[in-house]
Amino acid sequence: MYPLKHHKNLSARWHKFPRYKQLLMIANELNRAKSLVQRGDRDEVLMAFERAFELLDLLIDTIQTRLMRYELLRFRELLAQSYLDRGGNSDSLNKLIKVLVSLDKESYNSLVNKD
């Protein structure tokens, strides 16, 4: 794992969080990016993406099941494309968030039950 820039002290505690909370933490960064896209603050959008990448990489590093690891790596590709598109738009970020939280039943239910 590379040295973390935004979450320097989190790697030691990351494994203590349940997977659904880990996914929701990543989704939270993407939600921040969505708000920043709406405000037009592209530099901060990219920072939110970088924080999401760090959390996603921490999660991928802890996953043992091949299928889940594959799905997370595929999601990382989609996130990278959105990053290269400088954040995309609110609709594309909403789709990314929905895809991410749908990878775990508890994270999906906690997000759906909020709305």
C-alpha positions in Angstrom: 0.0 0.0 0.0 1.3 3.4 -0.9 1.6 6.2 1.8 -1.7 7.9 2.4 -1.9 11.6 1.7 -5.4 12.5 3.0 -6.1 9.7 5.6 -2.7 9.3 7.2 -3.8 7.6 10.4 -6.7 5.6 9.0 -4.9 2.6 7.6 -4.3 1.1 11.1 -8.0 1.4 12.0 -9.6 0.7 8.6 -10.0 -3.0 9.2 -12.0 -2.4 12.3 -14.9 -0.8 10.4 -17.5 -3.2 8.9 -17.5 -3.4 5.1 -20.8 -1.5 4.8 -19.4 1.5 6.7 -16.2 1.4 4.6 -18.4 1.6 1.5 -20.4 4.4 2.9 -17.3 6.3 3.8 -16.2 6.1 0.1 -19.7 7.1 -1.0 -19.6 10.1 1.3 -16.5 11.4 -0.5 -18.3 10.9 -3.8 -21.3 12.8 -2.4 -18.9 15.6 -1.4 -17.6 15.6 -4.9 -21.1 15.8 -6.3 -21.8 18.9 -4.1 -18.6 20.5 -5.3 -19.4 19.8 -8.9 -22.7 21.7 -8.5 -20.7 24.6 -7.0 -18.2 24.5 -9.9 -15.2 24.0 -7.6 -13.2 21.6 -9.8 -10.0 21.6 -7.7 -11.9 20.5 -4.6 -13.8 17.9 -6.7 -10.6 16.3 -7.6 -9.4 16.3 -4.0 -12.7 14.5 -3.0 -11.9 11.9 -5.7 -8.4 11.5 -4.3 -9.8 10.9 -0.9 -12.3 8.4 -2.3 -9.4 6.6 -4.1 -7.5 6.3 -0.9 -10.4 4.8 0.9 -11.2 2.5 -2.0 -7.6 1.3 -2.1 -7.7 0.6 1.6 -10.8 -1.5 1.1 -9.4 -3.4 -1.9 -6.3 -4.2 0.1 -8.4 -5.9 2.8 -10.7 -7.9 0.5 -10.1 -11.6 0.3 -12.9 -12.8 -1.9 -12.0 -12.8 -5.6 -15.4 -11.7 -6.9 -15.7 -8.7 -4.5 -12.1 -7.7 -5.3 -12.9 -7.9 -9.0 -16.0 -5.7 -8.6 -14.1 -3.1 -6.5 -11.3 -3.0 -9.1 -13.9 -2.6 -11.8 -15.5 0.2 -9.8 -12.1 1.8 -9.5 -11.8 1.9 -13.2 -15.1 3.7 -13.5 -14.0 6.1 -10.7 -10.8 6.8 -12.6 -12.7 7.6 -15.8 -14.8 10.0 -13.9 -11.7 11.6 -12.3 -10.2 12.0 -15.8 -13.4 13.7 -16.9 -12.7 16.2 -14.0 -15.6 14.9 -11.9 -18.2 14.4 -14.6 -21.6 15.7 -13.5 -24.0 15.1 -10.7 -25.9 12.4 -12.5 -22.8 10.4 -13.2 -21.7 10.7 -9.6 -25.1 9.6 -8.4 -24.8 6.5 -10.5 -21.3 5.8 -9.1 -22.6 6.1 -5.6 -25.5 3.7 -6.3 -23.2 1.2 -7.9 -20.8 1.4 -4.9 -23.4 1.0 -2.2 -25.1 -1.8 -4.1 -22.0 -4.0 -3.6 -23.1 -4.6 0.0 -26.6 -5.3 1.2 -26.2 -3.3 4.5 -24.7 -0.3 2.8 -27.5 -0.3 0.2 -30.2 -0.7 2.8 -28.8 2.1 5.0 -28.7 4.5 2.0 -32.1 3.5 0.7 -33.7 3.8 4.1 -32.3 7.3 4.5 -34.0 8.7 1.5 
